[in-house]
């Protein structure tokens, strides 16, 4: 299998001075999981958004600054991970399912 891209997704065209980015890779046993789903839940646990992972397990959200929960859903697994997003910085995470 292919390994995730070192350093995460390309940031070309993203103005990090204005953006709040949460991105990462969903993995299982150290290998990327393509076709999983990642949900973004607000601080109250309410659903905000959902994206599928790429073939290399990558995902990205643009969110408001604050504390968020990522919920990764892959066959046979569901994992929650709390992430703090800060404007102008990238929250780059690995979610192991």
C-alpha positions as CSV (number, residue, x, y, z in Angstrom):
1,X,0.0,0.0,0.0
2,X,1.0,3.6,-0.4
3,X,2.1,5.6,2.6
4,X,0.5,9.0,3.3
5,X,2.2,12.0,1.9
6,X,4.9,13.3,4.3
7,X,3.8,16.7,5.6
8,X,0.1,16.2,4.7
9,X,-1.9,17.7,1.9
10,X,-0.7,20.5,-0.3
11,X,-1.4,23.9,1.0
12,X,-1.1,25.6,-2.4
13,X,-3.7,28.4,-2.8
14,X,-4.7,28.5,0.9
15,X,-4.3,31.8,2.7
16,X,-3.2,30.5,6.1
17,X,-3.5,34.0,7.5
18,X,-7.3,33.8,7.1
19,X,-8.0,30.1,7.2
20,X,-8.5,27.6,10.0
21,X,-7.6,24.2,8.7
22,X,-8.1,20.7,10.2
23,X,-6.6,18.0,8.1
24,X,-5.0,14.6,8.4
25,X,-5.0,11.0,7.5
26,X,-7.1,8.1,8.6
27,X,-5.0,5.0,9.1
28,X,-5.4,1.4,10.2
29,X,-2.3,-0.5,11.3
30,X,-0.1,2.3,10.0
31,X,-1.6,2.2,6.5
32,X,-3.9,4.8,5.0
33,X,-7.6,4.0,4.8
34,X,-9.2,5.3,1.6
35,X,-13.0,5.6,1.4
36,X,-13.5,6.1,5.1
37,X,-15.7,9.1,6.3
38,X,-14.6,11.8,8.7
39,X,-17.3,13.8,10.5
40,X,-16.7,17.2,12.1
41,X,-18.7,17.7,15.3
42,X,-18.8,21.0,17.2
43,X,-18.1,21.5,20.9
44,X,-21.7,20.4,21.7
45,X,-21.3,17.2,19.7
46,X,-23.5,18.4,16.9
47,X,-22.8,17.3,13.3
48,X,-21.3,20.1,11.2
49,X,-19.7,18.4,8.1
50,X,-18.6,15.1,6.6
51,X,-16.0,14.2,4.0
52,X,-14.8,11.0,2.5
53,X,-11.1,10.2,2.7
54,X,-9.0,10.1,-0.5
55,X,-7.4,6.9,-1.8
56,X,-4.4,7.9,0.4
57,X,-6.6,8.3,3.5
58,X,-6.4,12.2,3.5
59,X,-9.2,14.6,4.5
60,X,-9.4,18.4,5.1
61,X,-11.9,20.7,6.8
62,X,-12.0,24.5,6.9
63,X,-13.6,25.4,10.3
64,X,-14.0,28.2,12.8
65,X,-11.3,28.4,15.5
66,X,-12.2,26.3,18.5
67,X,-12.4,22.8,19.8
68,X,-13.8,20.2,17.4
69,X,-14.3,16.4,17.4
70,X,-13.3,14.4,14.4
71,X,-15.2,11.1,14.1
72,X,-13.6,8.7,11.6
73,X,-15.9,5.9,10.3
74,X,-14.3,3.0,8.5
75,X,-15.6,-0.6,8.0
76,X,-15.7,-2.1,11.5
77,X,-14.4,1.0,13.3
78,X,-15.5,4.4,14.6
79,X,-13.0,6.6,16.4
80,X,-13.4,10.1,17.9
81,X,-10.5,12.5,18.3
82,X,-10.7,16.0,19.9
83,X,-8.8,18.7,18.0
84,X,-8.2,22.4,18.7
85,X,-8.2,24.5,15.6
86,X,-6.5,27.9,15.5
87,X,-6.8,30.5,12.8
88,X,-3.6,30.8,10.8
89,X,-2.4,27.3,11.9
90,X,-3.0,23.8,10.5
91,X,-4.3,21.1,12.9
92,X,-2.6,18.1,11.1
93,X,-3.7,14.8,12.7
94,X,-3.5,11.1,12.2
95,X,-6.7,9.2,13.2
96,X,-6.0,5.6,13.8
97,X,-9.0,3.3,13.4
